[in-house]
Amino acid sequence: MTASAAQIPSFNLDNVVAEIATALVPFKKSDIEITAATDIARDLNMDSLAVMDLLMELEDKFDVSIPLNMVPEIATVGQLAQTVIDSKKGA
């Protein structure tokens, strides 16, 4: 298991992207490098069920709640990381 949100030294975009990249490793179907610009559906070929599994894992890891109505607006790893940060600030 990786670090929890409380253990992440600085809750910034780069650190959250790195944590998300780690969480995405089991979902990767190729050797693509995961960056903030990585498109979750197109580059990683993740279906909606895999995305929901990922979101649940991230919610647990970062102790946040990502509203389901925001999910369709999240296309890239960077957008997902920003959503996690925004959700944490709102908590």
N, C-alpha and C positions, 0 to 999 in steps of 0.2 A: 504494500500500500504506500502511496506517496504522501507527501506532507499535506496536512489539513490547511485550511485558509489561515488559521491562527499561526501556523508554523511557517508560512511563506514570508520571507524576510521583508519584502516590500510588495504590497498588493497593487502592483502596477501592470500595465498592459503586457509588457514583455514576460513577466513572471507568470501571469495567468495564461498567456499563449503557450508558454513552455509546459505548464501543467496540463493544459488541454491536449497538447501534442503527445504527451505521455499517455493520457487517457485514450487517445485515438489509436495507439499502436495496435491493439487487438482488432481494430476495425479496418486497418490498412490492407489493401489487396495488392499493393505494388510497392516499389521502393521510393515512392515520391516523398520528398522532404516536406514536412508539415510546417508551414509558416503562417503568419497572420493573413496572407493573401490566398491561402489554400481554400478553394471552394469545396465545401463539405459534400454536397451532392455530386457535383461534376468530377472533381479531382479524386475523391475517395470512393465514389460509387456507393454511397450509403443510402439505404432505403429508409423510409419513414420509421420503421420499427427500430432500426439500428440507431437512428438519430434520437429517438425517445429513450432508448437504453443509455445512450451517451449523456443525455440531459439529466436523467435520474442520477447517474454516477456523479456528474458535476455538481448537482444540487447537494448531494451528500458530502462531497469533497470540500466544497466551499461554504456549506451551510447557508445556501440561498434558495430562493424559490423563483424559478423562471416562468413567468406567465405564459400559458399556452398560446395566447393570442399574439405573442411576440415571435413565436417560433417561425412562422412563414417569412418574417422579415430578416431572419438570420441566414446569410448565405456563406459567409467566410468564417474561418477560425477567428480572425480579428474581431469580427462583429459579435461572435459568440463570447469572446473574452470581454469585450466592452459591455455586453449584456450582463455577464456575471458581475463585473465591477459595479455597474449601475444598480443591480439587484442588491449587492452587498451594502452599498451606500444607503439604499432605501430601507434596509433592515433595521 
